Amino acid sequence: MKRMKQALLKKEAMNVIVVHWNAGMNILHYYQAAADTQLVGAQIAELIKFLIRHSHNSASRYHVIGFSLGAHIAGHAGRRLQRDGKMLGRISG
């Protein structure tokens, strides 16, 4: 994650937010971790809505990237924003 963050920052001026949810992702309890992706996605959607309100940007300026279960989180965040009439610029899973 750290290397990817640095590569993104070298590409252009942007803000990068890394969500560390290892405490919620437990391989021994995969089904619970998979279910928790909905909650984490909802929390990220709320963060993006907060940032939109305070930065006067649109959701289309945001790109959410997720790996493994993080890809599911990205999708849940996008779906949650879409319900509120906001469309992310991009989701990469």
C-alpha positions as CSV (number, residue, x, y, z in Angstrom):
1,M,0.0,0.0,0.0
2,K,2.8,2.4,0.9
3,R,4.5,1.9,-2.5
4,M,1.3,2.3,-4.4
5,K,0.6,5.5,-2.5
6,Q,4.0,6.9,-3.3
7,A,3.6,6.0,-7.0
8,L,0.3,7.8,-7.1
9,L,1.7,10.9,-5.5
10,K,4.6,10.9,-8.0
11,K,2.2,10.8,-10.9
12,E,0.3,14.0,-10.0
13,A,-0.7,16.3,-7.2
14,M,-3.5,14.5,-5.3
15,N,-4.7,13.5,-1.9
16,V,-4.4,9.8,-1.1
17,I,-6.3,8.2,1.8
18,V,-5.3,4.7,2.8
19,V,-7.9,2.7,4.8
20,H,-6.2,0.2,7.1
21,W,-8.8,-2.4,8.2
22,N,-6.7,-5.4,9.1
23,A,-8.3,-5.6,12.5
24,G,-11.6,-6.1,10.7
25,M,-10.3,-8.6,8.1
26,N,-9.7,-11.9,9.7
27,I,-8.8,-14.9,7.5
28,L,-10.0,-17.3,10.2
29,H,-13.4,-15.7,10.0
30,Y,-13.6,-15.0,6.3
31,Y,-17.4,-14.9,6.1
32,Q,-17.6,-12.3,8.8
33,A,-14.8,-10.3,7.1
34,A,-16.7,-10.5,3.8
35,A,-19.9,-9.2,5.5
36,D,-18.0,-6.4,7.2
37,T,-17.0,-5.1,3.7
38,Q,-20.5,-3.5,3.5
39,L,-20.0,-1.5,6.7
40,V,-16.5,-0.4,5.7
41,G,-17.8,0.6,2.3
42,A,-20.6,2.6,3.9
43,Q,-18.1,4.4,6.1
44,I,-15.9,5.3,3.1
45,A,-19.0,6.6,1.3
46,E,-19.7,8.8,4.3
47,L,-16.2,10.1,4.3
48,I,-16.4,10.9,0.6
49,K,-19.7,12.7,1.1
50,F,-18.1,14.7,3.9
51,L,-15.2,15.6,1.7
52,I,-17.5,16.6,-1.2
53,R,-19.5,18.9,1.1
54,H,-16.4,20.6,2.5
55,S,-14.3,20.8,-0.7
56,H,-17.1,21.6,-3.2
57,N,-15.8,18.8,-5.5
58,S,-18.0,16.2,-7.1
59,A,-17.9,12.5,-6.5
60,S,-16.5,12.1,-10.1
61,R,-13.2,13.5,-8.8
62,Y,-12.7,10.4,-6.5
63,H,-11.1,7.1,-7.4
64,V,-11.4,4.2,-5.0
65,I,-9.0,1.4,-5.3
66,G,-9.3,-1.9,-3.4
67,F,-7.5,-5.3,-3.4
68,S,-9.1,-8.6,-2.6
69,L,-11.9,-7.9,-0.1
70,G,-11.0,-4.2,-0.5
71,A,-12.3,-4.4,-4.1
72,H,-15.7,-5.4,-2.5
73,I,-15.4,-2.4,-0.2
74,A,-14.8,-0.1,-3.1
75,G,-17.9,-1.5,-4.8
76,H,-20.0,-1.1,-1.7
77,A,-18.8,2.5,-1.3
78,G,-19.7,3.3,-5.0
79,R,-23.1,1.7,-4.7
80,R,-23.8,3.6,-1.5
81,L,-22.8,6.9,-3.2
82,Q,-24.9,6.0,-6.2
83,R,-28.0,5.6,-4.0
84,D,-27.4,9.3,-3.0
85,G,-27.2,10.4,-6.6
86,K,-23.4,10.6,-6.6
87,M,-21.2,8.7,-9.1
88,L,-17.5,8.0,-8.3
89,G,-15.1,8.8,-11.1
90,R,-13.5,5.4,-11.0
91,I,-13.3,2.2,-9.0
92,S,-10.4,-0.2,-9.4
93,G,-10.5,-3.6,-7.9
